[in-house]
């Protein structure tokens, strides 16, 4: 059993920005635009940001690849506008 610094087992569904990026900023667990601006400002000085964003974008891409035209893909389009 692998435990993190917070004495819990890793949860790949929640240990990523992916699910939070799909929420509107106004939602309780949504990511604030201010947080994203601050993240962008620190990207060169904080070595943890690029891998975190890479993991989130890969997660978004994997989820999106499994959707059909009948599914709700609007949150993914919204996120792509935010992070591009």
PDB file of N, CA, C and O in Angstrom:
ATOM      1  N   UNK A   1       0.847  -1.163   0.000  1.00  0.00           N
ATOM      2  CA  UNK A   1       0.000   0.000   0.000  1.00  0.00           C
ATOM      3  C   UNK A   1       0.904   1.241   0.000  1.00  0.00           C
ATOM      4  O   UNK A   1       1.794   1.368   0.840  1.00  0.00           O
ATOM      5  N   UNK A   2       0.665   2.149  -0.948  1.00  0.00           N
ATOM      6  CA  UNK A   2       1.434   3.376  -1.050  1.00  0.00           C
ATOM      7  C   UNK A   2       0.646   4.502  -0.389  1.00  0.00           C
ATOM      8  O   UNK A   2      -0.514   4.746  -0.722  1.00  0.00           O
ATOM      9  N   UNK A   3       1.293   5.179   0.551  1.00  0.00           N
ATOM     10  CA  UNK A   3       0.661   6.310   1.220  1.00  0.00           C
ATOM     11  C   UNK A   3       1.395   7.586   0.845  1.00  0.00           C
ATOM     12  O   UNK A   3       2.617   7.585   0.695  1.00  0.00           O
ATOM     13  N   UNK A   4       0.661   8.656   0.694  1.00  0.00           N
ATOM     14  CA  UNK A   4       1.264   9.942   0.378  1.00  0.00           C
ATOM     15  C   UNK A   4       1.628  10.662   1.664  1.00  0.00           C
ATOM     16  O   UNK A   4       1.481  10.115   2.756  1.00  0.00           O
ATOM     17  N   UNK A   5       2.099  11.881   1.529  1.00  0.00           N
ATOM     18  CA  UNK A   5       2.432  12.693   2.695  1.00  0.00           C
ATOM     19  C   UNK A   5       1.226  12.958   3.580  1.00  0.00           C
ATOM     20  O   UNK A   5       1.381  13.258   4.764  1.00  0.00           O
ATOM     21  N   UNK A   6       0.045  12.853   3.029  1.00  0.00           N
ATOM     22  CA  UNK A   6      -1.176  13.140   3.780  1.00  0.00           C
ATOM     23  C   UNK A   6      -1.792  11.878   4.371  1.00  0.00           C
ATOM     24  O   UNK A   6      -2.952  11.884   4.782  1.00  0.00           O
ATOM     25  N   UNK A   7      -1.030  10.812   4.413  1.00  0.00           N
ATOM     26  CA  UNK A   7      -1.443   9.537   5.015  1.00  0.00           C
ATOM     27  C   UNK A   7      -2.725   8.981   4.418  1.00  0.00           C
ATOM     28  O   UNK A   7      -3.607   8.510   5.135  1.00  0.00           O
ATOM     29  N   UNK A   8      -2.813   9.040   3.112  1.00  0.00           N
ATOM     30  CA  UNK A   8      -3.948   8.423   2.431  1.00  0.00           C
ATOM     31  C   UNK A   8      -3.453   7.792   1.133  1.00  0.00           C
ATOM     32  O   UNK A   8      -2.397   8.149   0.611  1.00  0.00           O
ATOM     33  N   UNK A   9      -4.235   6.855   0.632  1.00  0.00           N
ATOM     34  CA  UNK A   9      -3.861   6.235  -0.626  1.00  0.00           C
ATOM     35  C   UNK A   9      -4.140   7.198  -1.778  1.00  0.00           C
ATOM     36  O   UNK A   9      -5.114   7.950  -1.731  1.00  0.00           O
ATOM     37  N   UNK A  10      -3.298   7.183  -2.807  1.00  0.00           N
ATOM     38  CA  UNK A  10      -3.545   8.055  -3.962  1.00  0.00           C
ATOM     39  C   UNK A  10      -4.872   7.733  -4.641  1.00  0.00           C
ATOM     40  O   UNK A  10      -5.262   6.569  -4.731  1.00  0.00           O
ATOM     41  N   UNK A  11      -5.552   8.747  -5.109  1.00  0.00           N
ATOM     42  CA  UNK A  11      -6.802   8.592  -5.844  1.00  0.00           C
ATOM     43  C   UNK A  11      -6.631   9.275  -7.191  1.00  0.00           C
ATOM     44  O   UNK A  11      -6.725  10.500  -7.270  1.00  0.00           O
ATOM     45  N   UNK A  12      -6.381   8.510  -8.262  1.00  0.00           N
ATOM     46  CA  UNK A  12      -6.111   9.123  -9.566  1.00  0.00           C
ATOM     47  C   UNK A  12      -7.261   9.972 -10.106  1.00  0.00           C
ATOM     48  O   UNK A  12      -7.040  10.835 -10.955  1.00  0.00           O
ATOM     49  N   UNK A  13      -8.473   9.744  -9.631  1.00  0.00           N
ATOM     50  CA  UNK A  13      -9.599  10.544 -10.099  1.00  0.00           C
ATOM     51  C   UNK A  13      -9.621  11.934  -9.478  1.00  0.00           C
ATOM     52  O   UNK A  13     -10.136  12.879 -10.075  1.00  0.00           O
ATOM     53  N   UNK A  14      -9.065  12.054  -8.283  1.00  0.00           N
ATOM     54  CA  UNK A  14      -9.109  13.336  -7.576  1.00  0.00           C
ATOM     55  C   UNK A  14      -7.731  13.983  -7.409  1.00  0.00           C
ATOM     56  O   UNK A  14      -7.646  15.165  -7.074  1.00  0.00           O
ATOM     57  N   UNK A  15      -6.669  13.237  -7.635  1.00  0.00           N
ATOM     58  CA  UNK A  15      -5.317  13.763  -7.466  1.00  0.00           C
ATOM     59  C   UNK A  15      -4.806  14.397  -8.753  1.00  0.00           C
ATOM     60  O   UNK A  15      -3.631  14.267  -9.099  1.00  0.00           O
ATOM     61  N   UNK A  16      -5.671  15.062  -9.432  1.00  0.00           N
ATOM     62  CA  UNK A  16      -5.352  15.735 -10.680  1.00  0.00           C
ATOM     63  C   UNK A  16      -6.263  16.948 -10.802  1.00  0.00           C
ATOM     64  O   UNK A  16      -7.325  17.008 -10.181  1.00  0.00           O
ATOM     65  N   UNK A  17      -5.842  17.900 -11.597  1.00  0.00           N
ATOM     66  CA  UNK A  17      -6.679  19.068 -11.858  1.00  0.00           C
ATOM     67  C   UNK A  17      -7.826  18.743 -12.821  1.00  0.00           C
ATOM     68  O   UNK A  17      -8.776  19.518 -12.938  1.00  0.00           O
ATOM     69  N   UNK A  18      -7.741  17.623 -13.496  1.00  0.00           N
ATOM     70  CA  UNK A  18      -8.701  17.283 -14.558  1.00  0.00           C
ATOM     71  C   UNK A  18     -10.158  17.461 -14.145  1.00  0.00           C
ATOM     72  O   UNK A  18     -10.871  18.210 -14.813  1.00  0.00           O
ATOM     73  N   UNK A  19     -10.643  16.816 -13.078  1.00  0.00           N
ATOM     74  CA  UNK A  19     -12.071  16.965 -12.768  1.00  0.00           C
ATOM     75  C   UNK A  19     -12.458  18.386 -12.378  1.00  0.00           C
ATOM     76  O   UNK A  19     -13.593  18.811 -12.598  1.00  0.00           O
ATOM     77  N   UNK A  20     -11.514  19.115 -11.801  1.00  0.00           N
ATOM     78  CA  UNK A  20     -11.802  20.473 -11.342  1.00  0.00           C
ATOM     79  C   UNK A  20     -11.810  21.473 -12.500  1.00  0.00           C
ATOM     80  O   UNK A  20     -12.533  22.469 -12.462  1.00  0.00           O
ATOM     81  N   UNK A  21     -11.009  21.204 -13.518  1.00  0.00           N
ATOM     82  CA  UNK A  21     -11.006  22.070 -14.701  1.00  0.00           C
ATOM     83  C   UNK A  21     -12.324  21.985 -15.463  1.00  0.00           C
ATOM     84  O   UNK A  21     -12.721  22.938 -16.134  1.00  0.00           O
ATOM     85  N   UNK A  22     -12.992  20.856 -15.361  1.00  0.00           N
ATOM     86  CA  UNK A  22     -14.252  20.663 -16.076  1.00  0.00           C
ATOM     87  C   UNK A  22     -15.426  21.383 -15.414  1.00  0.00           C
ATOM     88  O   UNK A  22     -16.494  21.513 -16.012  1.00  0.00           O
ATOM     89  N   UNK A  23     -15.231  21.843 -14.198  1.00  0.00           N
ATOM     90  CA  UNK A  23     -16.289  22.561 -13.490  1.00  0.00           C
ATOM     91  C   UNK A  23     -16.210  24.053 -13.798  1.00  0.00           C
ATOM     92  O   UNK A  23     -15.138  24.578 -14.097  1.00  0.00           O
ATOM     93  N   UNK A  24     -17.328  24.714 -13.726  1.00  0.00           N
ATOM     94  CA  UNK A  24     -17.353  26.168 -13.881  1.00  0.00           C
ATOM     95  C   UNK A  24     -16.650  26.799 -12.684  1.00  0.00           C
ATOM     96  O   UNK A  24     -16.691  26.254 -11.582  1.00  0.00           O
ATOM     97  N   UNK A  25     -16.019  27.923 -12.891  1.00  0.00           N
ATOM     98  CA  UNK A  25     -15.282  28.603 -11.822  1.00  0.00           C
ATOM     99  C   UNK A  25     -16.187  28.973 -10.653  1.00  0.00           C
ATOM    100  O   UNK A  25     -15.732  29.039  -9.511  1.00  0.00           O
ATOM    101  N   UNK A  26     -17.452  29.213 -10.930  1.00  0.00           N
ATOM    102  CA  UNK A  26     -18.390  29.612  -9.881  1.00  0.00           C
ATOM    103  C   UNK A  26     -18.810  28.439  -9.002  1.00  0.00           C
ATOM    104  O   UNK A  26     -19.333  28.649  -7.907  1.00  0.00           O
ATOM    105  N   UNK A  27     -18.591  27.210  -9.460  1.00  0.00           N
ATOM    106  CA  UNK A  27     -18.974  26.050  -8.661  1.00  0.00           C
ATOM    107  C   UNK A  27     -18.021  25.912  -7.481  1.00  0.00           C
ATOM    108  O   UNK A  27     -16.887  26.389  -7.524  1.00  0.00           O
ATOM    109  N   UNK A  28     -18.489  25.262  -6.443  1.00  0.00           N
ATOM    110  CA  UNK A  28     -17.710  25.141  -5.210  1.00  0.00           C
ATOM    111  C   UNK A  28     -16.322  24.549  -5.450  1.00  0.00           C
ATOM    112  O   UNK A  28     -15.340  25.036  -4.891  1.00  0.00           O
ATOM    113  N   UNK A  29     -16.232  23.522  -6.259  1.00  0.00           N
ATOM    114  CA  UNK A  29     -14.939  22.871  -6.497  1.00  0.00           C
ATOM    115  C   UNK A  29     -14.278  23.321  -7.800  1.00  0.00           C
ATOM    116  O   UNK A  29     -13.235  22.793  -8.184  1.00  0.00           O
ATOM    117  N   UNK A  30     -14.881  24.288  -8.471  1.00  0.00           N
ATOM    118  CA  UNK A  30     -14.303  24.803  -9.707  1.00  0.00           C
ATOM    119  C   UNK A  30     -13.026  25.585  -9.438  1.00  0.00           C
ATOM    120  O   UNK A  30     -12.815  26.076  -8.328  1.00  0.00           O
ATOM    121  N   UNK A  31     -12.180  25.700 -10.443  1.00  0.00           N
ATOM    122  CA  UNK A  31     -10.912  26.402 -10.300  1.00  0.00           C
ATOM    123  C   UNK A  31     -11.098  27.870 -10.652  1.00  0.00           C
ATOM    124  O   UNK A  31     -11.616  28.218 -11.713  1.00  0.00           O
ATOM    125  N   UNK A  32     -10.668  28.705  -9.747  1.00  0.00           N
ATOM    126  CA  UNK A  32     -10.767  30.148  -9.922  1.00  0.00           C
ATOM    127  C   UNK A  32      -9.850  30.619 -11.053  1.00  0.00           C
ATOM    128  O   UNK A  32      -8.722  30.140 -11.167  1.00  0.00           O
ATOM    129  N   UNK A  33     -10.316  31.547 -11.887  1.00  0.00           N
ATOM    130  CA  UNK A  33      -9.432  32.117 -12.920  1.00  0.00           C
ATOM    131  C   UNK A  33      -8.191  32.766 -12.309  1.00  0.00           C
ATOM    132  O   UNK A  33      -7.125  32.761 -12.926  1.00  0.00           O
ATOM    133  N   UNK A  34      -8.316  33.320 -11.112  1.00  0.00           N
ATOM    134  CA  UNK A  34      -7.160  33.918 -10.438  1.00  0.00           C
ATOM    135  C   UNK A  34      -6.093  32.860 -10.140  1.00  0.00           C
ATOM    136  O   UNK A  34      -4.896  33.125 -10.244  1.00  0.00           O
ATOM    137  N   UNK A  35      -6.542  31.667  -9.772  1.00  0.00           N
ATOM    138  CA  UNK A  35      -5.611  30.567  -9.514  1.00  0.00           C
ATOM    139  C   UNK A  35      -4.841  30.221 -10.783  1.00  0.00           C
ATOM    140  O   UNK A  35      -3.630  30.005 -10.737  1.00  0.00           O
ATOM    141  N   UNK A  36      -5.537  30.167 -11.911  1.00  0.00           N
ATOM    142  CA  UNK A  36      -4.887  29.838 -13.179  1.00  0.00           C
ATOM    143  C   UNK A  36      -3.907  30.930 -13.603  1.00  0.00           C
ATOM    144  O   UNK A  36      -2.843  30.627 -14.144  1.00  0.00           O
ATOM    145  N   UNK A  37      -4.250  32.184 -13.366  1.00  0.00           N
ATOM    146  CA  UNK A  37      -3.344  33.293 -13.684  1.00  0.00           C
ATOM    147  C   UNK A  37      -2.089  33.204 -12.818  1.00  0.00           C
ATOM    148  O   UNK A  37      -0.975  33.394 -13.305  1.00  0.00           O
ATOM    149  N   UNK A  38      -2.277  32.918 -11.543  1.00  0.00           N
ATOM    150  CA  UNK A  38      -1.139  32.776 -10.633  1.00  0.00           C
ATOM    151  C   UNK A  38      -0.274  31.579 -11.035  1.00  0.00           C
ATOM    152  O   UNK A  38       0.954  31.653 -10.981  1.00  0.00           O
ATOM    153  N   UNK A  39      -0.903  30.497 -11.431  1.00  0.00           N
ATOM    154  CA  UNK A  39      -0.173  29.315 -11.876  1.00  0.00           C
ATOM    155  C   UNK A  39       0.676  29.659 -13.106  1.00  0.00           C
ATOM    156  O   UNK A  39       1.838  29.265 -13.198  1.00  0.00           O
ATOM    157  N   UNK A  40       0.092  30.383 -14.026  1.00  0.00           N
ATOM    158  CA  UNK A  40       0.821  30.785 -15.231  1.00  0.00           C
ATOM    159  C   UNK A  40       2.014  31.677 -14.886  1.00  0.00           C
ATOM    160  O   UNK A  40       3.081  31.549 -15.486  1.00  0.00           O
ATOM    161  N   UNK A  41       1.836  32.564 -13.938  1.00  0.00           N
ATOM    162  CA  UNK A  41       2.914  33.472 -13.538  1.00  0.00           C
ATOM    163  C   UNK A  41       4.077  32.723 -12.892  1.00  0.00           C
ATOM    164  O   UNK A  41       5.223  33.163 -12.983  1.00  0.00           O
ATOM    165  N   UNK A  42       3.793  31.604 -12.247  1.00  0.00           N
ATOM    166  CA  UNK A  42       4.829  30.853 -11.529  1.00  0.00           C
ATOM    167  C   UNK A  42       5.359  29.642 -12.294  1.00  0.00           C
ATOM    168  O   UNK A  42       6.180  28.895 -11.761  1.00  0.00           O
ATOM    169  N   UNK A  43       4.915  29.438 -13.504  1.00  0.00           N
ATOM    170  CA  UNK A  43       5.237  28.206 -14.223  1.00  0.00           C
ATOM    171  C   UNK A  43       6.736  27.989 -14.411  1.00  0.00           C
ATOM    172  O   UNK A  43       7.197  26.848 -14.387  1.00  0.00           O
ATOM    173  N   UNK A  44       7.490  29.043 -14.595  1.00  0.00           N
ATOM    174  CA  UNK A  44       8.931  28.897 -14.808  1.00  0.00           C
ATOM    175  C   UNK A  44       9.704  28.683 -13.510  1.00  0.00           C
ATOM    176  O   UNK A  44      10.767  28.063 -13.532  1.00  0.00           O
ATOM    177  N   UNK A  45       9.204  29.175 -12.394  1.00  0.00           N
ATOM    178  CA  UNK A  45       9.936  29.053 -11.132  1.00  0.00           C
ATOM    179  C   UNK A  45       9.527  27.851 -10.300  1.00  0.00           C
ATOM    180  O   UNK A  45      10.263  27.455  -9.396  1.00  0.00           O
ATOM    181  N   UNK A  46       8.367  27.259 -10.583  1.00  0.00           N
ATOM    182  CA  UNK A  46       7.880  26.115  -9.813  1.00  0.00           C
ATOM    183  C   UNK A  46       7.870  24.880 -10.710  1.00  0.00           C
ATOM    184  O   UNK A  46       7.069  24.777 -11.640  1.00  0.00           O
ATOM    185  N   UNK A  47       8.769  23.952 -10.416  1.00  0.00           N
ATOM    186  CA  UNK A  47       8.920  22.752 -11.247  1.00  0.00           C
ATOM    187  C   UNK A  47       7.739  21.785 -11.157  1.00  0.00           C
ATOM    188  O   UNK A  47       7.668  20.844 -11.947  1.00  0.00           O
ATOM    189  N   UNK A  48       6.832  21.985 -10.242  1.00  0.00           N
ATOM    190  CA  UNK A  48       5.698  21.065 -10.106  1.00  0.00           C
ATOM    191  C   UNK A  48       4.522  21.436 -11.007  1.00  0.00           C
ATOM    192  O   UNK A  48       3.619  20.622 -11.201  1.00  0.00           O
ATOM    193  N   UNK A  49       4.517  22.635 -11.553  1.00  0.00           N
ATOM    194  CA  UNK A  49       3.355  23.099 -12.319  1.00  0.00           C
ATOM    195  C   UNK A  49       3.247  22.423 -13.679  1.00  0.00           C
ATOM    196  O   UNK A  49       2.168  21.959 -14.049  1.00  0.00           O
ATOM    197  N   UNK A  50       4.340  22.358 -14.428  1.00  0.00           N
ATOM    198  CA  UNK A  50       4.276  21.753 -15.767  1.00  0.00           C
ATOM    199  C   UNK A  50       3.816  20.304 -15.733  1.00  0.00           C
ATOM    200  O   UNK A  50       2.936  19.937 -16.512  1.00  0.00           O
ATOM    201  N   UNK A  51       4.379  19.454 -14.855  1.00  0.00           N
ATOM    202  CA  UNK A  51       3.872  18.071 -14.802  1.00  0.00           C
ATOM    203  C   UNK A  51       2.411  17.984 -14.383  1.00  0.00           C
ATOM    204  O   UNK A  51       1.671  17.130 -14.871  1.00  0.00           O
ATOM    205  N   UNK A  52       1.994  18.871 -13.473  1.00  0.00           N
ATOM    206  CA  UNK A  52       0.605  18.879 -13.027  1.00  0.00           C
ATOM    207  C   UNK A  52      -0.331  19.234 -14.186  1.00  0.00           C
ATOM    208  O   UNK A  52      -1.365  18.593 -14.373  1.00  0.00           O
ATOM    209  N   UNK A  53       0.037  20.255 -14.960  1.00  0.00           N
ATOM    210  CA  UNK A  53      -0.775  20.642 -16.115  1.00  0.00           C
ATOM    211  C   UNK A  53      -0.755  19.568 -17.199  1.00  0.00           C
ATOM    212  O   UNK A  53      -1.777  19.282 -17.823  1.00  0.00           O
ATOM    213  N   UNK A  54       0.413  18.981 -17.413  1.00  0.00           N
ATOM    214  CA  UNK A  54       0.526  17.914 -18.414  1.00  0.00           C
ATOM    215  C   UNK A  54      -0.403  16.751 -18.060  1.00  0.00           C
ATOM    216  O   UNK A  54      -1.110  16.224 -18.919  1.00  0.00           O
ATOM    217  N   UNK A  55      -0.392  16.359 -16.782  1.00  0.00           N
ATOM    218  CA  UNK A  55      -1.256  15.267 -16.315  1.00  0.00           C
ATOM    219  C   UNK A  55      -2.730  15.618 -16.511  1.00  0.00           C
ATOM    220  O   UNK A  55      -3.524  14.772 -16.922  1.00  0.00           O
ATOM    221  N   UNK A  56      -3.088  16.860 -16.218  1.00  0.00           N
ATOM    222  CA  UNK A  56      -4.481  17.296 -16.366  1.00  0.00           C
ATOM    223  C   UNK A  56      -4.914  17.282 -17.826  1.00  0.00           C
ATOM    224  O   UNK A  56      -6.013  16.828 -18.145  1.00  0.00           O
ATOM    225  N   UNK A  57      -4.055  17.777 -18.713  1.00  0.00           N
ATOM    226  CA  UNK A  57      -4.411  17.820 -20.134  1.00  0.00           C
ATOM    227  C   UNK A  57      -4.495  16.410 -20.718  1.00  0.00           C
ATOM    228  O   UNK A  57      -5.366  16.128 -21.541  1.00  0.00           O
ATOM    229  N   UNK A  58      -3.602  15.537 -20.299  1.00  0.00           N
ATOM    230  CA  UNK A  58      -3.679  14.144 -20.753  1.00  0.00           C
ATOM    231  C   UNK A  58      -4.975  13.511 -20.271  1.00  0.00           C
ATOM    232  O   UNK A  58      -5.633  12.793 -21.024  1.00  0.00           O
ATOM    233  N   UNK A  59      -5.345  13.770 -19.024  1.00  0.00           N
ATOM    234  CA  UNK A  59      -6.607  13.242 -18.493  1.00  0.00           C
ATOM    235  C   UNK A  59      -7.805  13.757 -19.261  1.00  0.00           C
ATOM    236  O   UNK A  59      -8.726  13.000 -19.568  1.00  0.00           O
ATOM    237  N   UNK A  60      -7.796  15.057 -19.577  1.00  0.00           N
ATOM    238  CA  UNK A  60      -8.890  15.633 -20.369  1.00  0.00           C
ATOM    239  C   UNK A  60      -8.962  14.978 -21.742  1.00  0.00           C
ATOM    240  O   UNK A  60     -10.042  14.642 -22.227  1.00  0.00           O
ATOM    241  N   UNK A  61      -7.814  14.804 -22.355  1.00  0.00           N
ATOM    242  CA  UNK A  61      -7.765  14.201 -23.683  1.00  0.00           C
ATOM    243  C   UNK A  61      -8.275  12.759 -23.669  1.00  0.00           C
ATOM    244  O   UNK A  61      -9.017  12.348 -24.561  1.00  0.00           O
ATOM    245  N   UNK A  62      -7.875  11.999 -22.657  1.00  0.00           N
ATOM    246  CA  UNK A  62      -8.337  10.614 -22.553  1.00  0.00           C
ATOM    247  C   UNK A  62      -9.840  10.543 -22.351  1.00  0.00           C
ATOM    248  O   UNK A  62     -10.513   9.720 -22.971  1.00  0.00           O
ATOM    249  N   UNK A  63     -10.368  11.393 -21.495  1.00  0.00           N
ATOM    250  CA  UNK A  63     -11.814  11.403 -21.263  1.00  0.00           C
ATOM    251  C   UNK A  63     -12.566  11.828 -22.512  1.00  0.00           C
ATOM    252  O   UNK A  63     -13.580  11.229 -22.871  1.00  0.00           O
ATOM    253  N   UNK A  64     -12.066  12.859 -23.169  1.00  0.00           N
ATOM    254  CA  UNK A  64     -12.722  13.374 -24.369  1.00  0.00           C
ATOM    255  C   UNK A  64     -12.721  12.340 -25.486  1.00  0.00           C
ATOM    256  O   UNK A  64     -13.674  12.263 -26.261  1.00  0.00           O
ATOM    257  N   UNK A  65     -11.671  11.555 -25.573  1.00  0.00           N
ATOM    258  CA  UNK A  65     -11.583  10.547 -26.636  1.00  0.00           C
ATOM    259  C   UNK A  65     -12.638   9.452 -26.490  1.00  0.00           C
ATOM    260  O   UNK A  65     -12.931   8.737 -27.449  1.00  0.00           O
ATOM    261  N   UNK A  66     -13.201   9.322 -25.304  1.00  0.00           N
ATOM    262  CA  UNK A  66     -14.212   8.301 -25.054  1.00  0.00           C
ATOM    263  C   UNK A  66     -15.642   8.816 -25.233  1.00  0.00           C
ATOM    264  O   UNK A  66     -16.591   8.037 -25.156  1.00  0.00           O
ATOM    265  N   UNK A  67     -15.804  10.114 -25.470  1.00  0.00           N
ATOM    266  CA  UNK A  67     -17.144  10.693 -25.639  1.00  0.00           C
ATOM    267  C   UNK A  67     -17.632  10.525 -27.069  1.00  0.00           C
ATOM    268  O   UNK A  67     -16.843  10.408 -28.006  1.00  0.00           O
ATOM    269  N   UNK A  68     -18.944  10.516 -27.213  1.00  0.00           N
ATOM    270  CA  UNK A  68     -19.553  10.513 -28.545  1.00  0.00           C
ATOM    271  C   UNK A  68     -20.180  11.885 -28.772  1.00  0.00           C
ATOM    272  O   UNK A  68     -20.195  12.722 -27.869  1.00  0.00           O
ATOM    273  N   UNK A  69     -20.682  12.109 -29.946  1.00  0.00           N
ATOM    274  CA  UNK A  69     -21.333  13.380 -30.259  1.00  0.00           C
ATOM    275  C   UNK A  69     -22.593  13.586 -29.421  1.00  0.00           C
ATOM    276  O   UNK A  69     -23.055  14.718 -29.279  1.00  0.00           O
ATOM    277  N   UNK A  70     -23.147  12.533 -28.874  1.00  0.00           N
ATOM    278  CA  UNK A  70     -24.335  12.638 -28.029  1.00  0.00           C
ATOM    279  C   UNK A  70     -24.007  12.992 -26.583  1.00  0.00           C
ATOM    280  O   UNK A  70     -24.905  13.314 -25.805  1.00  0.00           O
ATOM    281  N   UNK A  71     -22.721  12.936 -26.214  1.00  0.00           N
ATOM    282  CA  UNK A  71     -22.310  13.249 -24.847  1.00  0.00           C
ATOM    283  C   UNK A  71     -22.098  14.748 -24.685  1.00  0.00           C
ATOM    284  O   UNK A  71     -22.045  15.497 -25.661  1.00  0.00           O
ATOM    285  N   UNK A  72     -21.979  15.161 -23.444  1.00  0.00           N
ATOM    286  CA  UNK A  72     -21.771  16.578 -23.143  1.00  0.00           C
ATOM    287  C   UNK A  72     -20.271  16.887 -23.219  1.00  0.00           C
ATOM    288  O   UNK A  72     -19.529  16.609 -22.277  1.00  0.00           O
ATOM    289  N   UNK A  73     -19.841  17.446 -24.308  1.00  0.00           N
ATOM    290  CA  UNK A  73     -18.434  17.784 -24.486  1.00  0.00           C
ATOM    291  C   UNK A  73     -18.169  19.277 -24.310  1.00  0.00           C
ATOM    292  O   UNK A  73     -17.039  19.733 -24.481  1.00  0.00           O
ATOM    293  N   UNK A  74     -19.213  20.042 -23.966  1.00  0.00           N
ATOM    294  CA  UNK A  74     -19.058  21.489 -23.779  1.00  0.00           C
ATOM    295  C   UNK A  74     -18.017  21.851 -22.710  1.00  0.00           C
ATOM    296  O   UNK A  74     -17.238  22.777 -22.936  1.00  0.00           O
ATOM    297  N   UNK A  75     -17.964  21.165 -21.554  1.00  0.00           N
ATOM    298  CA  UNK A  75     -16.936  21.514 -20.566  1.00  0.00           C
ATOM    299  C   UNK A  75     -15.507  21.371 -21.109  1.00  0.00           C
ATOM    300  O   UNK A  75     -14.614  22.128 -20.727  1.00  0.00           O
ATOM    301  N   UNK A  76     -15.303  20.408 -21.991  1.00  0.00           N
ATOM    302  CA  UNK A  76     -13.972  20.195 -22.559  1.00  0.00           C
ATOM    303  C   UNK A  76     -13.586  21.344 -23.496  1.00  0.00           C
ATOM    304  O   UNK A  76     -12.426  21.754 -23.546  1.00  0.00           O
ATOM    305  N   UNK A  77     -14.561  21.849 -24.227  1.00  0.00           N
ATOM    306  CA  UNK A  77     -14.309  22.993 -25.097  1.00  0.00           C
ATOM    307  C   UNK A  77     -14.017  24.224 -24.247  1.00  0.00           C
ATOM    308  O   UNK A  77     -13.121  25.008 -24.562  1.00  0.00           O
ATOM    309  N   UNK A  78     -14.768  24.385 -23.182  1.00  0.00           N
ATOM    310  CA  UNK A  78     -14.552  25.502 -22.268  1.00  0.00           C
ATOM    311  C   UNK A  78     -13.136  25.469 -21.685  1.00  0.00           C
ATOM    312  O   UNK A  78     -12.454  26.492 -21.633  1.00  0.00           O
ATOM    313  N   UNK A  79     -12.704  24.286 -21.250  1.00  0.00           N
ATOM    314  CA  UNK A  79     -11.366  24.150 -20.681  1.00  0.00           C
ATOM    315  C   UNK A  79     -10.299  24.442 -21.733  1.00  0.00           C
ATOM    316  O   UNK A  79      -9.297  25.094 -21.437  1.00  0.00           O
ATOM    317  N   UNK A  80     -10.505  23.970 -22.937  1.00  0.00           N
ATOM    318  CA  UNK A  80      -9.489  24.208 -23.980  1.00  0.00           C
ATOM    319  C   UNK A  80      -9.336  25.696 -24.262  1.00  0.00           C
ATOM    320  O   UNK A  80      -8.243  26.154 -24.595  1.00  0.00           O
ATOM    321  N   UNK A  81     -10.412  26.449 -24.132  1.00  0.00           N
ATOM    322  CA  UNK A  81     -10.321  27.909 -24.292  1.00  0.00           C
ATOM    323  C   UNK A  81      -9.575  28.562 -23.139  1.00  0.00           C
ATOM    324  O   UNK A  81      -8.889  29.566 -23.329  1.00  0.00           O
ATOM    325  N   UNK A  82      -9.707  28.001 -21.956  1.00  0.00           N
ATOM    326  CA  UNK A  82      -9.066  28.560 -20.776  1.00  0.00           C
ATOM    327  C   UNK A  82      -7.556  28.305 -20.789  1.00  0.00           C
ATOM    328  O   UNK A  82      -6.767  29.210 -20.515  1.00  0.00           O
ATOM    329  N   UNK A  83      -7.163  27.085 -21.106  1.00  0.00           N
ATOM    330  CA  UNK A  83      -5.758  26.721 -20.983  1.00  0.00           C
ATOM    331  C   UNK A  83      -4.945  26.971 -22.244  1.00  0.00           C
ATOM    332  O   UNK A  83      -3.736  26.739 -22.254  1.00  0.00           O
ATOM    333  N   UNK A  84      -5.571  27.426 -23.276  1.00  0.00           N
ATOM    334  CA  UNK A  84      -4.790  27.689 -24.490  1.00  0.00           C
ATOM    335  C   UNK A  84      -4.314  29.123 -24.563  1.00  0.00           C
ATOM    336  O   UNK A  84      -3.644  29.503 -25.523  1.00  0.00           O
TER     337      UNK A  84
END
